[in-house]
Amino acid sequence: MCLGIPGQVVEIVDGFAGQLALVDVEGATRKVNIGMLDEAPDPGAWVLIHLGFAVELIDAQEASRAMSGLELVGQARRLRRRYTVSGLVQGVGFRPFAYASASALALSGSVANTADGVVVEVEGEADAVHEYGRRLRDDAPPLAMVLDVRAEELPLLGGTGFTIEASRDGGPARTLASPDVAICADCLRELRDPADRRYRHPFITCTNCGPRFTIITSLPYDRAATTMAGFPMCPACTAEYSDPANRRFHAQPIACPSCGPSLELWPGGSDDPLAASRRLLAEGRIIAVKGLGGYHLACDARNAAAVAELRRRKRRGGKPFAVMVAGLETARALAMLTDDDERLLDDIRRPIVLVPRRAGSGIANEVAPDNPDLGIMLPYTPLHVLLFGLPGDSAGPDALVMTSGNLSGEPIVTDDDEALTRLASLADAWLRHDRAIRVPCDDSVSRHVAGAELPIRRSRGYAPLPLALPFEVPPMLAAGADLKNTCAVASGRYAWLSQHIGDMDDLSTIEALTRTERHLEELTGVAPEIVVADLHPGYRSTDWARRHAAGRPVRRVQHHHAHVASVMAEHGLGPDEKVIGIAFDGTGYGPDGAVWGGEMLIAGYKDYRRAARLGYVPLAGGDASVLRPYRMALAHLHAAGVPWHPDLPAVEACPPAERDLLARQFGSGADCVPTSSMGRLFDAVSSLAGVRHTVEYEAEAAIVLEGQARTASAGLSHPYALELCVSQDGPDVADAGPVIRQIARNVLDGVPPAMVAARFHATVAALIVQLAERGRETTGLDVVALGGGVFQNALLMAAAVRDLGERGFTVLRPRLLPPNDGGIALGQLVIGSL
């Protein structure tokens, strides 16, 4: 019997000389040429069809055997395959995407969330199964991050249709939790539409936006594993949740006014909490507003008295407040925005963006005293949008101070009862809701510098996204540093950095580090076998690492080596590569017992050599000199051999008794530690120029000095002379003495502070190039990595990137992590792994 398709003759077609018949093939009637047969078949007879011709008369039994053979052949062309997709694939619409893709390719099977990620089983034609795997890798939803797709062949099961199954538990989590995402355009349109059932719903969300990381209690990511578990869906929401064609298909935080969280203003008495809140804000009151990752303290940013009162209550000192504005139009009126700034502001992560403030904007000076920049952000929750008001609402402020709900230095408040007590002295009212916050998460801060984003604080919208590592590492934990602390875990080729935790100044922040690290382990499934901490013996984070080691080895990493290694790892440099590392910051413990901070390191991950440094000057009194830049000015004057002339602003700012004490300390070395810190040199110049003599927050003197420098562009091309002393048996020394002497002379001659500031910035940029060229001369390397908190300075970063690039260097600068201590945990991980 020939290979063919069996069919049963229905009738001979008239008019074709008896050569054409209608034949039933598996319920479908088709025209078949019967001219090759010896005789015309009768209706009901079975024929074997090949290429449109009936080639053989067969009986019913032979037809059955032929059909069975075809089924076997067809099965050979079918596949069943299991795809395990790892990465950021839960809470981002991945299962609906898997469902829709399978339907489009006529594949049967199922999809489910598991602790490993998303597992999909599909069966169908081989080409369609292969195409499905490609779509999983290349066409995932916009919020997804696919790290790996593993395929496994399975026996054929048959079946029809594709289903979304309940999540499967078991084993440690190996998938990723999604960051919180700003309200999307579709939800925003519904929020404003009086005809939509979610009109004015403060908790509107879908698979493309809304809370994720801050409400997740465990993985796999399903409603039962979030703080939305206590809000059963109404029939209408259940129907949307179950409809593959709906934008809210399997959107875990789905809710509506009938079944979702509720909003209230406390103390009560208002049927419209949002209208009442707008009225209070317009009256100059301060309101605690519950956001995604904690409470904000809000007031009218144009009301100087309200902002000053908030600053007093919060004990904020002069540290700038962030401002939330109703939209981009308002932002443009407050600040000078580039296209890059606007894209960053309107990004789904919605960070606070540092941008140059516009004169005459109407924002109270008390928002950011003496600061050239404003930190601006756009509304990122529906509650924020409604707080500003929709068309027809009573008018409220169009710009609000939005600062973290806490006393300065404490962790952000997330619990409602705790908010009533901890914020009692800060807020006049509380705008809150009954959806719990599982994970505290401050707003992120960023800026756009020299063609790329420069993170300042990586938190909401970014954490806990992983970073790819350039090589395999064992399961590890990094404790981070004491300032701007973030911790991190890593395993294999990925590291997970926590959200911003804060400065390790008190017990509450240290406890927050413990909670954050535990939750990070739960979400990632990493069980660290090694703990890494800073070399500084007095760091609270280092002490925390020792106390939490539980018998695991604790490896110690030099601070500035970690800064450089963090930038190297971010850019994917291999385990044996080396760079010229420029590490400029305020404080870091050196193996020689000095306070480092102005370093050039020839560094790889495994080791480093201190090739150059700033010249040592005495640091008297530790934190006292950090808080009083005039002390550093006097230290640098002493080291440079410059008399303390009474007309120098720094000398005048120092009380006589303290001046006498410092003179004795510098002369004898008593209670002094040598420092090579570039951050402290910025402090000294700020005081010498009469810009800042005391500070109330970290880097205040340097920030104000940068603002002055921006107003004197002529000075940016006229650096002071700085001497690099070459050494044969140790690091080269960049002696700041000549610079200090020139600045002192300029100040006594009446040169404006802005010109001094600009020339000093040009000097530091020129030093970076000089150090890099010296490094290239001695090593042949031409890759420069810039790290450390000094590189938060936009003016300096832009000049360094430009000048080094013009001289043929490849410049690595932080783009994913902050240059400050908020990014140092990554460097600790990669160094500690080797």
Secondary structure, 3 states (H helix, E strand, C coil): CCCCEEEEEEEECCCCCCCEEEEEECCEEEEEECCCCCCCCCCCCEEEEECCEEEEEECHHHHHHHHHHHHHHHHHCEEEEEEEEEEECCCCCHHHHHHHHHHHCCCEEEEEEECCEEEEEEEEEHHHHHHHHHHHHHCCCCCCEEEEEEEEEECCCCCCCEEECCCECCCCCCCCCCCCECCCHHHHHHHCCCCCCCCCCCCCCECCEECCHHHECCCCCCHHHECCCCCCCCHHHHHHHHCCCCCCCCCCCCCCCCCCCCEEEECCCCCCHHHHHHHHHHCCCCEEEECCCCEEEEEECCCHHHHHHHHHHHCCCCCCCEEEECCHHHHHHHECCCHHHHHHHCCCCCCEEEEEECCCCCCCHHHCCCCCEEEEECCCCHHHHHHHCCCCCCCCCCEEEEEECCCCCCCCCCCHHHHHHHCCCCCCEEEEECCCCCCCCCCCEEEEECCEEEEEECCCCCCCCEEEEEEEEEEEEECCCCCCECCEEEEEEEEEECCCCECCCCHHHHHHHHHHHHHHHHHHCCCCCEEEEECCCCCHHHHHHHHCCCCCCEEEECHHHHHHHHHHHHCCCCCCCCEEEEEEEEEEECCCCCEEEEEEEEECCCCEEEEEEECCEEEECCHHHHHCHHHHHHHHHHHHCCCCCCCCHHHHHCCHHHHHHHHHHHHHCCCEEEECCHHHHHHHHHHHCCCCCCCCCCCHHHHHHHHHHHCCHHHHHCCCCCEEECCCCCCEEEECHHHHHHHHHHHHCCCCHHHHHHHHHHHHHHHHHHHHHHHHHHHCCCEEEEECHHHHCHHHHHHHHHHHHHCCCEEECCCCCCCCHHHHHHHHHHHHCC
